[in-house]
Amino acid sequence: MGAISKQDNRLLRTLLVEAAQSAVRFDPAFRKEYQHRCHHKHHAVAKVAAARKLVVRLYWMLRTQTPYPDVFASRAA
């Protein structure tokens, strides 16, 4: 819960941003939201926001024991 801060684990934060970049590259809905945010904020801020969004999706995957496409479909509705 909350923001991704600089007090968190540095390696984990780096890996999350890398994973979010991959999600932006391969998930059209994720890319659309990232590009929309890039028009309003700096691209680094948009990357961290995408990483946080990915973390929320991963949390729901673990909590509900569902695969990624199903989590995305249920959260988008």
N, C-alpha and C positions, 0 to 999 in steps of 0.2 A: 504494500500500500504506500502511496505517496510518490514522490519524484525520485529520479535517479540522481543521486548526489555524488559529489567528489569524495565524500567520506566513505562511500561504499568500496567494495573490493575493486581495485584497479583492473586486474586481469579479467574479472567477470564483466565489468563495464565495457572493456575493449571487445570481448567476445560477443557481447550482446549487440554492440554497434555493428560489428562485422556481420552478424547473423541478420540484423535488420537491413543492411545493405543488400544482402542476398535476397531477402524477402521482397524488397523494393524492386529488384531486378526481375524476379520471376512471378510475382503475384500482381496481376493487373490492378486489383482494387487497392492494394497497399501502395503501388506506384502512383495511382491517381491521388490518394490522400497526401503522399509525400510531396508530389509536385505542387499540389494546391498549397501546402504549408510553405514550400520554398518561395512562393510568390509573396508571402506575407512576412516571413522570417528568414534569417540567415540559414544557409544549408546545413551548418553544423547543428543548429537548434532543431532543424527538421529531422536530422539523423537520430538525435537523442530521443526525440518524440516518437519516432518510428520504433526505436529500440524499446521504449517503455510500452508501446502498444503491443509489440511482440511478446514482451514479458507477461502482459495481462492475458494474452491468448494462450501462452504456454501454461500459465497458472490454471486457467480454466480447463485446459487439456488434462492436466494432472488431477485436478479436482473431480472432473466428471468422467475421467477415463474414456475420452473420445478422441478420435483422430483429428488432425488439423483441419481438413476440409469441412468436417461436421461442426467443429467449433466455430469456424468462420461463418458458416451458413446460419447457425443459430444466433450468433452475435450480430449479424448484419440485419436480421429480420426485425 
